[in-house]
Amino acid sequence: MKNLIAELLVKLAEKDEASDEQTARLYALELVVTSLLCRMNSAELNSLASGVEEDIARAASKTDNPELLQQHVQRLLQAKL
């Protein structure tokens, strides 16, 4: 029984570590994208936003929650606007 509990704790710790790593990667990616967006002029940003909207429409059929995807993309784009 102790071995089972120890094994479960190890698995939980591994999942927690993987989650922390994924969160850090996502945050780093968000920083890079936001930095790139801040360097774009209005015309470039509008063109990008239009392209992203088209890509979201195509991706909507492949994701379980297209609204959540669109919400996160809009949050990134609004960081510049």
N, CA, C and O atoms as a CHARMM CRD file, in Angstrom:
* protein
*
  324
    1    1 MET  N      0.81500  -1.18600   0.00000 PROA 1      0.00000
    2    1 MET  CA     0.00000   0.00000   0.00000 PROA 1      0.00000
    3    1 MET  C      0.86600   1.26000   0.00000 PROA 1      0.00000
    4    1 MET  O      0.57300   2.23300  -0.69500 PROA 1      0.00000
    5    2 LYS  N      1.95000   1.22000   0.80400 PROA 2      0.00000
    6    2 LYS  CA     2.85400   2.37000   0.84000 PROA 2      0.00000
    7    2 LYS  C      3.49800   2.59800  -0.52000 PROA 2      0.00000
    8    2 LYS  O      3.67300   3.73600  -0.95300 PROA 2      0.00000
    9    3 ASN  N      3.85000   1.49700  -1.19100 PROA 3      0.00000
   10    3 ASN  CA     4.45800   1.62000  -2.51800 PROA 3      0.00000
   11    3 ASN  C      3.48900   2.24800  -3.51300 PROA 3      0.00000
   12    3 ASN  O      3.88900   3.06200  -4.34600 PROA 3      0.00000
   13    4 LEU  N      2.23400   1.87700  -3.42700 PROA 4      0.00000
   14    4 LEU  CA     1.22200   2.42900  -4.32100 PROA 4      0.00000
   15    4 LEU  C      1.06100   3.92600  -4.08800 PROA 4      0.00000
   16    4 LEU  O      0.99800   4.70300  -5.04100 PROA 4      0.00000
   17    5 ILE  N      0.99700   4.32400  -2.83700 PROA 5      0.00000
   18    5 ILE  CA     0.87700   5.74400  -2.50100 PROA 5      0.00000
   19    5 ILE  C      2.11300   6.50200  -2.95900 PROA 5      0.00000
   20    5 ILE  O      2.00100   7.59200  -3.52000 PROA 5      0.00000
   21    6 ALA  N      3.28600   5.93500  -2.72600 PROA 6      0.00000
   22    6 ALA  CA     4.52600   6.58100  -3.15300 PROA 6      0.00000
   23    6 ALA  C      4.55700   6.73300  -4.66900 PROA 6      0.00000
   24    6 ALA  O      4.96700   7.77300  -5.18400 PROA 6      0.00000
   25    7 GLU  N      4.12900   5.70500  -5.37700 PROA 7      0.00000
   26    7 GLU  CA     4.10800   5.75700  -6.83700 PROA 7      0.00000
   27    7 GLU  C      3.12900   6.82400  -7.33200 PROA 7      0.00000
   28    7 GLU  O      3.43100   7.55700  -8.27300 PROA 7      0.00000
   29    8 LEU  N      1.97700   6.90700  -6.70800 PROA 8      0.00000
   30    8 LEU  CA     0.99700   7.92600  -7.08100 PROA 8      0.00000
   31    8 LEU  C      1.52100   9.33400  -6.81400 PROA 8      0.00000
   32    8 LEU  O      1.29200  10.24500  -7.60900 PROA 8      0.00000
   33    9 LEU  N      2.21900   9.51100  -5.69900 PROA 9      0.00000
   34    9 LEU  CA     2.80000  10.82100  -5.38400 PROA 9      0.00000
   35    9 LEU  C      3.87100  11.21200  -6.39600 PROA 9      0.00000
   36    9 LEU  O      3.96800  12.37500  -6.78600 PROA 9      0.00000
   37   10 VAL  N      4.67200  10.24200  -6.81800 PROA 10     0.00000
   38   10 VAL  CA     5.70200  10.51000  -7.82300 PROA 10     0.00000
   39   10 VAL  C      5.04700  10.92600  -9.13700 PROA 10     0.00000
   40   10 VAL  O      5.48700  11.88400  -9.77200 PROA 10     0.00000
   41   11 LYS  N      4.00000  10.21300  -9.54800 PROA 11     0.00000
   42   11 LYS  CA     3.30200  10.55100 -10.79100 PROA 11     0.00000
   43   11 LYS  C      2.66500  11.93100 -10.70400 PROA 11     0.00000
   44   11 LYS  O      2.69800  12.69500 -11.66900 PROA 11     0.00000
   45   12 LEU  N      2.09300  12.24900  -9.56500 PROA 12     0.00000
   46   12 LEU  CA     1.48900  13.55900  -9.36800 PROA 12     0.00000
   47   12 LEU  C      2.54100  14.65900  -9.44300 PROA 12     0.00000
   48   12 LEU  O      2.30300  15.70500 -10.04700 PROA 12     0.00000
   49   13 ALA  N      3.69200  14.43300  -8.83900 PROA 13     0.00000
   50   13 ALA  CA     4.77800  15.41200  -8.88700 PROA 13     0.00000
   51   13 ALA  C      5.28000  15.60300 -10.31300 PROA 13     0.00000
   52   13 ALA  O      5.58700  16.72500 -10.71500 PROA 13     0.00000
   53   14 GLU  N      5.36600  14.52400 -11.07700 PROA 14     0.00000
   54   14 GLU  CA     5.80400  14.62200 -12.47100 PROA 14     0.00000
   55   14 GLU  C      4.80700  15.42400 -13.30100 PROA 14     0.00000
   56   14 GLU  O      5.20000  16.24400 -14.13000 PROA 14     0.00000
   57   15 LYS  N      3.52900  15.18700 -13.07800 PROA 15     0.00000
   58   15 LYS  CA     2.50200  15.93400 -13.81200 PROA 15     0.00000
   59   15 LYS  C      2.52800  17.40400 -13.43000 PROA 15     0.00000
   60   15 LYS  O      2.35200  18.27000 -14.28600 PROA 15     0.00000
   61   16 ASP  N      2.74500  17.69200 -12.16000 PROA 16     0.00000
   62   16 ASP  CA     2.81400  19.07400 -11.70500 PROA 16     0.00000
   63   16 ASP  C      4.00400  19.78600 -12.33400 PROA 16     0.00000
   64   16 ASP  O      3.89700  20.94000 -12.74900 PROA 16     0.00000
   65   17 GLU  N      5.13400  19.09600 -12.40400 PROA 17     0.00000
   66   17 GLU  CA     6.33200  19.67200 -13.02100 PROA 17     0.00000
   67   17 GLU  C      6.09800  19.92800 -14.50500 PROA 17     0.00000
   68   17 GLU  O      6.49400  20.97100 -15.02400 PROA 17     0.00000
   69   18 ALA  N      5.46200  18.99000 -15.18600 PROA 18     0.00000
   70   18 ALA  CA     5.16900  19.15800 -16.60800 PROA 18     0.00000
   71   18 ALA  C      4.20700  20.32500 -16.82100 PROA 18     0.00000
   72   18 ALA  O      4.33900  21.07600 -17.78700 PROA 18     0.00000
   73   19 SER  N      3.25500  20.47200 -15.93000 PROA 19     0.00000
   74   19 SER  CA     2.30100  21.57600 -16.02800 PROA 19     0.00000
   75   19 SER  C      3.00300  22.91500 -15.83000 PROA 19     0.00000
   76   19 SER  O      2.72700  23.87400 -16.55000 PROA 19     0.00000
   77   20 ASP  N      3.90900  22.98500 -14.85800 PROA 20     0.00000
   78   20 ASP  CA     4.66900  24.21400 -14.62500 PROA 20     0.00000
   79   20 ASP  C      5.52000  24.56100 -15.83900 PROA 20     0.00000
   80   20 ASP  O      5.62000  25.72700 -16.22100 PROA 20     0.00000
   81   21 GLU  N      6.13000  23.55000 -16.44300 PROA 21     0.00000
   82   21 GLU  CA     6.96100  23.77400 -17.62300 PROA 21     0.00000
   83   21 GLU  C      6.11000  24.26600 -18.79200 PROA 21     0.00000
   84   21 GLU  O      6.51600  25.17100 -19.52100 PROA 21     0.00000
   85   22 GLN  N      4.95400  23.68200 -18.96700 PROA 22     0.00000
   86   22 GLN  CA     4.06400  24.09400 -20.05300 PROA 22     0.00000
   87   22 GLN  C      3.57200  25.52600 -19.82200 PROA 22     0.00000
   88   22 GLN  O      3.47000  26.30300 -20.77100 PROA 22     0.00000
   89   23 THR  N      3.27300  25.87300 -18.59400 PROA 23     0.00000
   90   23 THR  CA     2.84600  27.23000 -18.27100 PROA 23     0.00000
   91   23 THR  C      3.95700  28.22900 -18.57600 PROA 23     0.00000
   92   23 THR  O      3.69300  29.29900 -19.12400 PROA 23     0.00000
   93   24 ALA  N      5.18100  27.89400 -18.23100 PROA 24     0.00000
   94   24 ALA  CA     6.31700  28.77700 -18.50800 PROA 24     0.00000
   95   24 ALA  C      6.52500  28.94500 -20.01300 PROA 24     0.00000
   96   24 ALA  O      6.80300  30.05000 -20.47800 PROA 24     0.00000
   97   25 ARG  N      6.39200  27.86200 -20.77400 PROA 25     0.00000
   98   25 ARG  CA     6.52700  27.94500 -22.23300 PROA 25     0.00000
   99   25 ARG  C      5.44200  28.82900 -22.83600 PROA 25     0.00000
  100   25 ARG  O      5.70700  29.64500 -23.71800 PROA 25     0.00000
  101   26 LEU  N      4.23800  28.65800 -22.35400 PROA 26     0.00000
  102   26 LEU  CA     3.12200  29.44700 -22.86500 PROA 26     0.00000
  103   26 LEU  C      3.31500  30.92800 -22.55000 PROA 26     0.00000
  104   26 LEU  O      3.05700  31.78100 -23.39900 PROA 26     0.00000
  105   27 TYR  N      3.76100  31.23400 -21.34900 PROA 27     0.00000
  106   27 TYR  CA     4.00700  32.61900 -20.96400 PROA 27     0.00000
  107   27 TYR  C      5.12100  33.22700 -21.81700 PROA 27     0.00000
  108   27 TYR  O      5.01200  34.37200 -22.25400 PROA 27     0.00000
  109   28 ALA  N      6.18400  32.47100 -22.05300 PROA 28     0.00000
  110   28 ALA  CA     7.28600  32.95800 -22.88800 PROA 28     0.00000
  111   28 ALA  C      6.80100  33.22300 -24.30900 PROA 28     0.00000
  112   28 ALA  O      7.15800  34.23700 -24.90900 PROA 28     0.00000
  113   29 LEU  N      6.00100  32.32800 -24.83800 PROA 29     0.00000
  114   29 LEU  CA     5.46000  32.51200 -26.18100 PROA 29     0.00000
  115   29 LEU  C      4.57300  33.75000 -26.24100 PROA 29     0.00000
  116   29 LEU  O      4.63200  34.51300 -27.20500 PROA 29     0.00000
  117   30 GLU  N      3.75900  33.94700 -25.22200 PROA 30     0.00000
  118   30 GLU  CA     2.90000  35.12700 -25.18000 PROA 30     0.00000
  119   30 GLU  C      3.73100  36.40800 -25.14400 PROA 30     0.00000
  120   30 GLU  O      3.38300  37.39000 -25.79900 PROA 30     0.00000
  121   31 LEU  N      4.81600  36.40500 -24.39100 PROA 31     0.00000
  122   31 LEU  CA     5.69300  37.58000 -24.34400 PROA 31     0.00000
  123   31 LEU  C      6.31200  37.87600 -25.70700 PROA 31     0.00000
  124   31 LEU  O      6.37200  39.03100 -26.12900 PROA 31     0.00000
  125   32 VAL  N      6.77000  36.83600 -26.38700 PROA 32     0.00000
  126   32 VAL  CA     7.38400  37.01500 -27.70500 PROA 32     0.00000
  127   32 VAL  C      6.36600  37.55000 -28.70300 PROA 32     0.00000
  128   32 VAL  O      6.65200  38.49100 -29.44300 PROA 32     0.00000
  129   33 VAL  N      5.17900  36.95300 -28.72300 PROA 33     0.00000
  130   33 VAL  CA     4.14700  37.39400 -29.66900 PROA 33     0.00000
  131   33 VAL  C      3.73300  38.83100 -29.37100 PROA 33     0.00000
  132   33 VAL  O      3.59000  39.63600 -30.29100 PROA 33     0.00000
  133   34 THR  N      3.54000  39.15800 -28.10300 PROA 34     0.00000
  134   34 THR  CA     3.16200  40.51800 -27.73300 PROA 34     0.00000
  135   34 THR  C      4.24100  41.50800 -28.13900 PROA 34     0.00000
  136   34 THR  O      3.93300  42.59800 -28.62000 PROA 34     0.00000
  137   35 SER  N      5.48500  41.14600 -27.95400 PROA 35     0.00000
  138   35 SER  CA     6.59000  42.01200 -28.35600 PROA 35     0.00000
  139   35 SER  C      6.59100  42.24000 -29.86400 PROA 35     0.00000
  140   35 SER  O      6.80000  43.36100 -30.32700 PROA 35     0.00000
  141   36 LEU  N      6.35800  41.17800 -30.62400 PROA 36     0.00000
  142   36 LEU  CA     6.28700  41.31800 -32.08300 PROA 36     0.00000
  143   36 LEU  C      5.11900  42.20600 -32.49700 PROA 36     0.00000
  144   36 LEU  O      5.25900  43.04700 -33.38500 PROA 36     0.00000
  145   37 LEU  N      3.97800  42.02100 -31.86300 PROA 37     0.00000
  146   37 LEU  CA     2.80600  42.83300 -32.19200 PROA 37     0.00000
  147   37 LEU  C      3.04200  44.31000 -31.89500 PROA 37     0.00000
  148   37 LEU  O      2.57700  45.17800 -32.63300 PROA 37     0.00000
  149   38 CYS  N      3.75400  44.59000 -30.83000 PROA 38     0.00000
  150   38 CYS  CA     4.02300  45.97900 -30.45700 PROA 38     0.00000
  151   38 CYS  C      4.92200  46.68400 -31.46400 PROA 38     0.00000
  152   38 CYS  O      4.94400  47.91400 -31.52000 PROA 38     0.00000
  153   39 ARG  N      5.65600  45.92600 -32.25200 PROA 39     0.00000
  154   39 ARG  CA     6.55500  46.50700 -33.24100 PROA 39     0.00000
  155   39 ARG  C      5.90300  46.66700 -34.61300 PROA 39     0.00000
  156   39 ARG  O      6.53700  47.15200 -35.55100 PROA 39     0.00000
  157   40 MET  N      4.65200  46.26400 -34.73100 PROA 40     0.00000
  158   40 MET  CA     3.95100  46.34200 -36.01500 PROA 40     0.00000
  159   40 MET  C      3.18900  47.66100 -36.10900 PROA 40     0.00000
  160   40 MET  O      2.67400  48.17200 -35.11400 PROA 40     0.00000
  161   41 ASN  N      3.12900  48.20500 -37.33400 PROA 41     0.00000
  162   41 ASN  CA     2.30300  49.39700 -37.51700 PROA 41     0.00000
  163   41 ASN  C      0.84500  48.97500 -37.67300 PROA 41     0.00000
  164   41 ASN  O      0.54100  47.78500 -37.74500 PROA 41     0.00000
  165   42 SER  N     -0.04600  49.94900 -37.72400 PROA 42     0.00000
  166   42 SER  CA    -1.48600  49.65600 -37.74600 PROA 42     0.00000
  167   42 SER  C     -1.90300  48.83500 -38.95500 PROA 42     0.00000
  168   42 SER  O     -2.71800  47.92100 -38.83100 PROA 42     0.00000
  169   43 ALA  N     -1.35400  49.15000 -40.12300 PROA 43     0.00000
  170   43 ALA  CA    -1.72100  48.41500 -41.33800 PROA 43     0.00000
  171   43 ALA  C     -1.29500  46.95100 -41.23400 PROA 43     0.00000
  172   43 ALA  O     -2.05200  46.04800 -41.59000 PROA 43     0.00000
  173   44 GLU  N     -0.07800  46.72600 -40.74400 PROA 44     0.00000
  174   44 GLU  CA     0.40400  45.35200 -40.57900 PROA 44     0.00000
  175   44 GLU  C     -0.44300  44.59400 -39.55900 PROA 44     0.00000
  176   44 GLU  O     -0.77900  43.42600 -39.75700 PROA 44     0.00000
  177   45 LEU  N     -0.77600  45.26800 -38.48200 PROA 45     0.00000
  178   45 LEU  CA    -1.56400  44.63500 -37.43300 PROA 45     0.00000
  179   45 LEU  C     -2.96800  44.29100 -37.93000 PROA 45     0.00000
  180   45 LEU  O     -3.48500  43.21300 -37.63800 PROA 45     0.00000
  181   46 ASN  N     -3.57900  45.20100 -38.67800 PROA 46     0.00000
  182   46 ASN  CA    -4.91000  44.92600 -39.22600 PROA 46     0.00000
  183   46 ASN  C     -4.86900  43.76500 -40.20700 PROA 46     0.00000
  184   46 ASN  O     -5.77200  42.92900 -40.21900 PROA 46     0.00000
  185   47 SER  N     -3.83400  43.71000 -41.02300 PROA 47     0.00000
  186   47 SER  CA    -3.68400  42.60800 -41.97000 PROA 47     0.00000
  187   47 SER  C     -3.50600  41.28100 -41.22500 PROA 47     0.00000
  188   47 SER  O     -4.10800  40.26900 -41.58400 PROA 47     0.00000
  189   48 LEU  N     -2.68700  41.30600 -40.20300 PROA 48     0.00000
  190   48 LEU  CA    -2.47700  40.10700 -39.39100 PROA 48     0.00000
  191   48 LEU  C     -3.77400  39.67400 -38.71700 PROA 48     0.00000
  192   48 LEU  O     -4.11000  38.49000 -38.70800 PROA 48     0.00000
  193   49 ALA  N     -4.49700  40.63000 -38.15600 PROA 49     0.00000
  194   49 ALA  CA    -5.75500  40.31300 -37.47600 PROA 49     0.00000
  195   49 ALA  C     -6.74600  39.66800 -38.44000 PROA 49     0.00000
  196   49 ALA  O     -7.44600  38.72500 -38.07200 PROA 49     0.00000
  197   50 SER  N     -6.80900  40.17200 -39.66900 PROA 50     0.00000
  198   50 SER  CA    -7.71100  39.58600 -40.67100 PROA 50     0.00000
  199   50 SER  C     -7.30500  38.15000 -40.98700 PROA 50     0.00000
  200   50 SER  O     -8.14900  37.25700 -41.06400 PROA 50     0.00000
  201   51 GLY  N     -6.01500  37.94200 -41.16800 PROA 51     0.00000
  202   51 GLY  CA    -5.52000  36.59800 -41.44800 PROA 51     0.00000
  203   51 GLY  C     -5.77700  35.64000 -40.29900 PROA 51     0.00000
  204   51 GLY  O     -6.12400  34.47900 -40.51300 PROA 51     0.00000
  205   52 VAL  N     -5.60800  36.12800 -39.09000 PROA 52     0.00000
  206   52 VAL  CA    -5.83700  35.29900 -37.91000 PROA 52     0.00000
  207   52 VAL  C     -7.31600  34.93200 -37.80800 PROA 52     0.00000
  208   52 VAL  O     -7.65300  33.79500 -37.48100 PROA 52     0.00000
  209   53 GLU  N     -8.19000  35.88400 -38.08600 PROA 53     0.00000
  210   53 GLU  CA    -9.62900  35.59800 -38.05000 PROA 53     0.00000
  211   53 GLU  C     -9.98300  34.49000 -39.04100 PROA 53     0.00000
  212   53 GLU  O    -10.78400  33.60800 -38.73300 PROA 53     0.00000
  213   54 GLU  N     -9.38700  34.53900 -40.22400 PROA 54     0.00000
  214   54 GLU  CA    -9.62400  33.48800 -41.22500 PROA 54     0.00000
  215   54 GLU  C     -9.10600  32.14100 -40.71700 PROA 54     0.00000
  216   54 GLU  O     -9.76300  31.11200 -40.87500 PROA 54     0.00000
  217   55 ASP  N     -7.92300  32.16200 -40.10600 PROA 55     0.00000
  218   55 ASP  CA    -7.34500  30.92300 -39.57400 PROA 55     0.00000
  219   55 ASP  C     -8.18400  30.36100 -38.42800 PROA 55     0.00000
  220   55 ASP  O     -8.33500  29.14600 -38.30200 PROA 55     0.00000
  221   56 ILE  N     -8.72400  31.24000 -37.60100 PROA 56     0.00000
  222   56 ILE  CA    -9.57700  30.79300 -36.49800 PROA 56     0.00000
  223   56 ILE  C    -10.83400  30.13100 -37.04900 PROA 56     0.00000
  224   56 ILE  O    -11.28200  29.10600 -36.53700 PROA 56     0.00000
  225   57 ALA  N    -11.39300  30.72400 -38.09100 PROA 57     0.00000
  226   57 ALA  CA   -12.59800  30.14200 -38.69300 PROA 57     0.00000
  227   57 ALA  C    -12.31700  28.72600 -39.19700 PROA 57     0.00000
  228   57 ALA  O    -13.14400  27.82900 -39.03100 PROA 57     0.00000
  229   58 ARG  N    -11.15000  28.52800 -39.81000 PROA 58     0.00000
  230   58 ARG  CA   -10.78900  27.18700 -40.28700 PROA 58     0.00000
  231   58 ARG  C    -10.51400  26.24200 -39.12300 PROA 58     0.00000
  232   58 ARG  O    -10.88400  25.06900 -39.17200 PROA 58     0.00000
  233   59 ALA  N     -9.86600  26.75100 -38.07700 PROA 59     0.00000
  234   59 ALA  CA    -9.50400  25.90900 -36.93500 PROA 59     0.00000
  235   59 ALA  C    -10.70700  25.58900 -36.04900 PROA 59     0.00000
  236   59 ALA  O    -10.67200  24.62800 -35.28100 PROA 59     0.00000
  237   60 ALA  N    -11.75900  26.37900 -36.15000 PROA 60     0.00000
  238   60 ALA  CA   -12.92200  26.19400 -35.28200 PROA 60     0.00000
  239   60 ALA  C    -13.51700  24.80100 -35.41600 PROA 60     0.00000
  240   60 ALA  O    -14.02200  24.23900 -34.44400 PROA 60     0.00000
  241   61 SER  N    -13.45700  24.25100 -36.60900 PROA 61     0.00000
  242   61 SER  CA   -14.02900  22.91700 -36.80600 PROA 61     0.00000
  243   61 SER  C    -13.14100  21.81700 -36.21900 PROA 61     0.00000
  244   61 SER  O    -13.58000  20.67600 -36.07000 PROA 61     0.00000
  245   62 LYS  N    -11.90900  22.15600 -35.89000 PROA 62     0.00000
  246   62 LYS  CA   -10.96600  21.15400 -35.39100 PROA 62     0.00000
  247   62 LYS  C    -10.73900  21.23400 -33.88200 PROA 62     0.00000
  248   62 LYS  O     -9.97800  20.44100 -33.32800 PROA 62     0.00000
  249   63 THR  N    -11.38800  22.17800 -33.22100 PROA 63     0.00000
  250   63 THR  CA   -11.18100  22.33900 -31.78500 PROA 63     0.00000
  251   63 THR  C    -12.49600  22.15200 -31.03800 PROA 63     0.00000
  252   63 THR  O    -13.57500  22.37700 -31.58500 PROA 63     0.00000
  253   64 ASP  N    -12.38700  21.74200 -29.78800 PROA 64     0.00000
  254   64 ASP  CA   -13.57900  21.52500 -28.97000 PROA 64     0.00000
  255   64 ASP  C    -14.19600  22.83900 -28.50200 PROA 64     0.00000
  256   64 ASP  O    -15.39800  22.90900 -28.24700 PROA 64     0.00000
  257   65 ASN  N    -13.37000  23.88500 -28.39100 PROA 65     0.00000
  258   65 ASN  CA   -13.85200  25.14400 -27.84800 PROA 65     0.00000
  259   65 ASN  C    -13.33100  26.31600 -28.68200 PROA 65     0.00000
  260   65 ASN  O    -12.38200  26.98500 -28.27300 PROA 65     0.00000
  261   66 PRO  N    -13.93700  26.57300 -29.84400 PROA 66     0.00000
  262   66 PRO  CA   -13.44100  27.64600 -30.70900 PROA 66     0.00000
  263   66 PRO  C    -13.56000  29.02800 -30.07300 PROA 66     0.00000
  264   66 PRO  O    -12.76400  29.91700 -30.37600 PROA 66     0.00000
  265   67 GLU  N    -14.54600  29.21700 -29.19400 PROA 67     0.00000
  266   67 GLU  CA   -14.70800  30.52000 -28.54100 PROA 67     0.00000
  267   67 GLU  C    -13.50900  30.82900 -27.64800 PROA 67     0.00000
  268   67 GLU  O    -13.04100  31.96600 -27.59200 PROA 67     0.00000
  269   68 LEU  N    -13.02300  29.81500 -26.95800 PROA 68     0.00000
  270   68 LEU  CA   -11.86200  30.00300 -26.09200 PROA 68     0.00000
  271   68 LEU  C    -10.62700  30.34200 -26.91700 PROA 68     0.00000
  272   68 LEU  O     -9.84200  31.21100 -26.53700 PROA 68     0.00000
  273   69 LEU  N    -10.45500  29.66500 -28.03200 PROA 69     0.00000
  274   69 LEU  CA    -9.34200  29.96100 -28.93500 PROA 69     0.00000
  275   69 LEU  C     -9.41700  31.40600 -29.41100 PROA 69     0.00000
  276   69 LEU  O     -8.42100  32.12700 -29.37000 PROA 69     0.00000
  277   70 GLN  N    -10.58300  31.82700 -29.85800 PROA 70     0.00000
  278   70 GLN  CA   -10.74600  33.19300 -30.34900 PROA 70     0.00000
  279   70 GLN  C    -10.52700  34.20900 -29.23100 PROA 70     0.00000
  280   70 GLN  O     -9.93900  35.26600 -29.46300 PROA 70     0.00000
  281   71 GLN  N    -10.98600  33.90600 -28.04200 PROA 71     0.00000
  282   71 GLN  CA   -10.80600  34.80500 -26.90500 PROA 71     0.00000
  283   71 GLN  C     -9.32200  35.03800 -26.61200 PROA 71     0.00000
  284   71 GLN  O     -8.91200  36.17200 -26.36700 PROA 71     0.00000
  285   72 HSD  N     -8.52700  33.98800 -26.63400 PROA 72     0.00000
  286   72 HSD  CA    -7.09800  34.13300 -26.34800 PROA 72     0.00000
  287   72 HSD  C     -6.37400  34.88000 -27.46400 PROA 72     0.00000
  288   72 HSD  O     -5.47700  35.67800 -27.19400 PROA 72     0.00000
  289   73 VAL  N     -6.75100  34.63100 -28.69900 PROA 73     0.00000
  290   73 VAL  CA    -6.13500  35.35400 -29.81700 PROA 73     0.00000
  291   73 VAL  C     -6.48000  36.83500 -29.72300 PROA 73     0.00000
  292   73 VAL  O     -5.60800  37.68500 -29.90100 PROA 73     0.00000
  293   74 GLN  N     -7.72600  37.14900 -29.45000 PROA 74     0.00000
  294   74 GLN  CA    -8.13100  38.55000 -29.32900 PROA 74     0.00000
  295   74 GLN  C     -7.39900  39.24400 -28.18600 PROA 74     0.00000
  296   74 GLN  O     -7.05200  40.42000 -28.28800 PROA 74     0.00000
  297   75 ARG  N     -7.16700  38.51600 -27.10300 PROA 75     0.00000
  298   75 ARG  CA    -6.43100  39.09900 -25.97300 PROA 75     0.00000
  299   75 ARG  C     -5.01800  39.48600 -26.39600 PROA 75     0.00000
  300   75 ARG  O     -4.51400  40.54100 -26.01100 PROA 75     0.00000
  301   76 LEU  N     -4.38400  38.62800 -27.18800 PROA 76     0.00000
  302   76 LEU  CA    -3.04300  38.94300 -27.68000 PROA 76     0.00000
  303   76 LEU  C     -3.07300  40.15500 -28.60300 PROA 76     0.00000
  304   76 LEU  O     -2.23300  41.04800 -28.49500 PROA 76     0.00000
  305   77 LEU  N     -4.04100  40.18000 -29.50700 PROA 77     0.00000
  306   77 LEU  CA    -4.12400  41.29400 -30.44900 PROA 77     0.00000
  307   77 LEU  C     -4.47400  42.59800 -29.74000 PROA 77     0.00000
  308   77 LEU  O     -4.00800  43.66100 -30.14900 PROA 77     0.00000
  309   78 GLN  N     -5.27500  42.53900 -28.69900 PROA 78     0.00000
  310   78 GLN  CA    -5.66100  43.74100 -27.96500 PROA 78     0.00000
  311   78 GLN  C     -4.49100  44.31900 -27.16900 PROA 78     0.00000
  312   78 GLN  O     -4.51000  45.49800 -26.81600 PROA 78     0.00000
  313   79 ALA  N     -3.49400  43.51800 -26.88700 PROA 79     0.00000
  314   79 ALA  CA    -2.32100  44.01300 -26.15800 PROA 79     0.00000
  315   79 ALA  C     -1.65400  45.13600 -26.94000 PROA 79     0.00000
  316   79 ALA  O     -1.07800  46.04700 -26.34500 PROA 79     0.00000
  317   80 LYS  N     -1.72500  45.08300 -28.25100 PROA 80     0.00000
  318   80 LYS  CA    -1.12800  46.10600 -29.10800 PROA 80     0.00000
  319   80 LYS  C     -2.06300  47.29700 -29.27000 PROA 80     0.00000
  320   80 LYS  O     -1.62400  48.44700 -29.25600 PROA 80     0.00000
  321   81 LEU  N     -3.34700  47.01600 -29.42400 PROA 81     0.00000
  322   81 LEU  CA    -4.32700  48.07100 -29.68500 PROA 81     0.00000
  323   81 LEU  C     -4.60500  48.80000 -28.40600 PROA 81     0.00000
  324   81 LEU  O     -5.40600  49.73500 -28.39100 PROA 81     0.00000
